């Protein structure tokens, strides 16, 4: 059985890891890859590999994410831009979120952001609970 790490330990290890499309490991990760790695390392929930699709299609095709109104339990946040999911991450605690921000055109990395700043940067934020079958 895998030994789990705390949210704080995950954040300390992940901050600064480079953004890379469709990656979910300690060498590189995209935003959804970070969610997958978080659930595996912090919660012990194996969600498989990062789907090789854009985040909007991936969310639409996943029966496991259910929109919710609270930041308690296995929850991720999703930024919606123009009526479509555009970016995601998870909560380190009630005040801060961790996410991997970047693109193929503009390299980025994993960072921790205060939730009010995240809402200012992305506008509409929704919460999703993972409910495995």
N, C-alpha and C positions, 0 to 999 in steps of 0.2 A: 504494500500500500504506500502511495506517495505521501511524503510529509508536506503538509500545507504550510504556507507562509502567511503572515499578517498583511493586511492592506498597506500598512506603513512600510513594511519590508519590501513588498512588491514595488511600491512607489520609489523607494530609495534605489532599488536595483534597476528599475525601468527608465527613470528620468535620464534623458540624453541618448537613449538607444535610437538609432536612425529610423526614419520612416522608410518603408519599402512596400510597394504594392503586393498584396496577397501574401504577406509574410506574417508569421505568428510565433516568433521564437526570441530568445534573448539577444540575438545579433541584429535583428531588424523586425519591424512590425508596422502594419498600417493600422488605421483606427479600429476596424472590426477585428483585426488580428490581435490587438491589445485586449479587446473584450474576451476573445477566445482564450488567450493566455491567462488573463485574470481569473476567469471562471475555473480553469484547470488548476492553476497554482494556489489560488486563495480559497476557492470553494470546493475543489475536488470534483468539479463537473466537467466531463469531457464532451465538448461540443463538436468534435471532429476538426477538420481543417478549414482554413479560410476559403469560402466559396470564390471561385474565379469569376466574379461578376461585380457590377457596381452595387453599392450599398442599398440603393432603393429596390433593385430587383431582388437582392438577397433577403431583405426584410420582408418584402411582399411574398416571397416563396417559402418563408419559414413559418411553420405552424407553431413553433415553440415560443415566440415572443408575443406577449399579450400586454396591451397598453394598460398602465396603472397610474395612480395619482400619488404614490408615496415612494420615498427613497429608502425602503427597508427591505432587507433580504436580497436575493439575487436580482438586482435591477441594473439596467444600463440606461443611459440617456442618449437621445438621438436629436440632433439639430435638424430642423426642417427649414429648407430654403426653397421658395417658389413652389410650395406644395409637395416637395419631395424630400425624403431623407438625404442629408448631405454629409453628416459627420456624426461620430458617436464616441462614447467612452464610458467609464464607470466612476462611481463615487469612492474616494478614499475615505471620506467621512462626511458629516452633514454639511460641511462648509466648502469642501474642495473636490474637484473632479480630475481624473487623469485621462489623457487622450494622446494619440499619436497624430500629429498634424504635419502634412506635407503633401507633395505631389511629384509626379515625374518631372515636371517643369521647375518646381521649387522645392528642393530638399528640405526636410524638416526632421523633427524628432519627437520623442515622448516628453510631455510636460505636465505639470500640475497647475491647474487654474482654479481660482476661487469661483464659486458658482455664480455670483452676481456678474462678474466679468465675462464669464462664459455666455450668460444670457444676453449681455450687451453685444457681444461679438457675433452671436449666431441668431439672435432673435428668438424664434419659437423653439422651445425645448420640450420634448415629450419623454416620459419614462416608460420603460418596458420591463416586465418581469419574465424571466425565463421559466417555462413550465414544460420540462421534458415529458415525453409520452411514457 
